[in-house]
Amino acid sequence: MSSQTVSLSRLSDIHTPAPVRIVDIQADIPLSMRLRSLGFVPGTEVRRLAAIGGRGPITFLLRDTKIAIRHMDAQSILVSA
């Protein structure tokens, strides 16, 4: 039996356009519901496209749609490579 370690990162810490997969959303219920309604749901593949400034909005591509969210909201989304 082999054990596999999955390395998790915050979506806000991803700085390349390589695809990552959403694992979990760690936010209060209103923010979690808002992010899920935008398509940020566990299992979804996401690619970072662009960012404005160090802590500004970040644009992602998910399900053939470009979506920009606040840096602080992207911090609540856990992803794996």
C-alpha positions in Angstrom: 0.0 0.0 0.0 1.5 3.4 -1.0 0.7 6.7 0.6 0.6 9.8 -1.6 1.1 13.3 -0.2 -0.8 16.0 -1.8 0.7 19.5 -1.6 -1.9 22.2 -1.1 -1.5 25.9 -1.9 -3.7 28.9 -1.7 -5.1 30.0 -5.1 -3.7 33.5 -4.4 -0.1 32.0 -4.2 -0.3 30.5 -7.7 1.8 32.6 -10.1 2.0 30.5 -13.3 -0.7 29.7 -15.9 -0.2 25.9 -15.2 -3.6 24.3 -14.3 -4.4 23.6 -10.6 -7.5 21.8 -9.2 -9.7 23.3 -6.5 -9.6 21.1 -3.3 -11.5 23.2 -0.7 -12.9 26.7 0.1 -12.1 27.9 3.6 -14.3 30.9 4.0 -17.4 32.0 5.9 -20.7 30.8 4.4 -21.6 33.9 2.4 -18.2 34.1 0.7 -18.1 30.3 0.1 -21.5 30.5 -1.5 -20.5 33.4 -3.7 -17.3 31.7 -4.9 -19.2 28.5 -5.6 -21.8 30.4 -7.6 -19.0 31.8 -9.7 -17.8 28.3 -10.5 -15.0 27.9 -7.8 -16.1 24.4 -6.7 -13.9 21.5 -5.5 -12.7 19.4 -8.4 -12.7 22.3 -10.9 -9.5 23.0 -12.9 -8.3 26.6 -12.7 -5.6 28.6 -14.5 -4.2 32.0 -13.4 -4.3 34.5 -16.3 -3.3 37.9 -14.8 -3.1 40.0 -11.6 -3.2 43.7 -10.9 -0.6 44.8 -8.4 0.6 42.8 -5.4 -2.8 42.5 -3.7 -5.2 43.5 -6.4 -7.7 41.4 -8.3 -6.6 38.2 -10.0 -8.0 36.9 -13.2 -8.5 33.1 -13.6 -9.8 30.9 -16.3 -12.2 28.2 -15.3 -14.7 26.3 -17.4 -13.9 28.4 -20.4 -14.8 31.6 -18.5 -12.5 34.4 -17.3 -13.3 35.5 -13.8 -11.5 38.1 -11.6 -11.8 37.9 -7.9 -10.2 39.8 -5.0 -6.8 38.6 -3.8 -8.2 38.1 -0.3 -11.0 35.9 -1.7 -8.4 33.8 -3.7 -6.6 33.2 -0.4 -9.5 31.2 0.9 -9.4 28.7 -2.0 -7.1 25.7 -1.5 -5.7 24.0 -4.7 -3.4 21.2 -5.7 -1.2 20.9 -8.7 
